[in-house]
Amino acid sequence: MAQAVRQQQHRFRFTLNSDGQPHPLENTLVAVTLALGLVAFVTAFFYNLHLLSSWTGLVGILTGAYGQYRSATTAERYGLIIGLGLAAVGFYLGMAHGGLFGGVF
């Protein structure tokens, strides 16, 4: 009856691999999408950084879309959706401020 007396410790652990299997490619896609989305979102509020925000937003959208295709767990999809949203806002504001090529084309 020792197991009945012993209290279980529940510590919060953040993991993207909630199914217990390693997913190195999918976790890398989540991290890259979040990083690109954050850069695109922050630089989108500066008018003269439209090239950076539009290109990082576009690459973040493409990376996030491929990550959604490859994702295996709900936690991965959650991170990808946040990164995709940030990348999309950065991309659209970058396009509104001058576009991918700075108004050359």
N, C-alpha and C positions, 0 to 999 in steps of 0.2 A: 504494500500500500504506500510505498514511498512516492510513487508517481502521483498519488492523490494529494499528498501533502506539499509536494514541490510546486512552487509558483512559477508560472511561465513568464519569461521576460519578453515583452513585445517592444522592440525598438524599431523606430522608423528607419527604413533603408530605401533610398531612392535607387531604383534600377529600371533600366529599359528592358531587361530580359526577364519579364515576369513569368515566362513559361519555363525558366530554368535552363534554357539552351543558350549558348553564346551566339551572338549575331554581330560580328565585328563590322561587316560592310554596312548593315542597316544602322548601327549605332554611329558609324562615321558619317553616313548620309544625314542623320538627324543633327549631329554637331555642325556639319558644314552648312546645312540649310539654316539653322538658327544663327550661325555667325554671319552668313551672307545677308540674311534677312535683317539682322540688327544693324549691320553696316549700311545697307540700303535705306532702312527706315531713318536712321539718324542723319545721314548725309542728304536725304531728300529735303530737309528743311533749310538747306543752304542753297541758294539759287545758283551759285557758281560751281557747285559740285554735282551738276546734273549728269555729267558723263559717268562719274563713279556710281551714283545712285541708280541710274538706269541700267548700267551693265551688271552691277552686283545684284540688282533686283531680278534681271532676266536670268542670270545664272542660278540665282537662288530659287526661282520658280521652276526651272528645269530640273535642278537637283532635288527639290522637294517633290516634284511630280514622279521622278524615278524612285525616290524613297518611298512614296506612297505605294508604288507598284511592288516594291520589294519588302515592305514592312511586314513584320510577323506578329507584333504585339500591339496592344492598345496604347501603351505608354509611348512607343515609337511613333505611332500615328498622331498622338496628341502633340508631341514636340514638333512633328513635321507640319501640322496644321498651323501652329503658332508661327513657325519660321516662314511658311508659305504666305501667311497673311502679312507679315512684316515685309517680306520681299515684294509682294504685290503692291503694297502701298508705296514703298520706295520706288519701284519701277514706274508706277503710274505718275507719281509726282515728278520723277526725273524726266519722264517723257513730256510732261506738261511744261517743264522748265527749259527744255531745249533738245531733248531726245538723245538717242544713242550716238549720233555723229556730230552733235553740236550745231545743227542747223546747216551743215554742208550739203546734205542731200535732201 
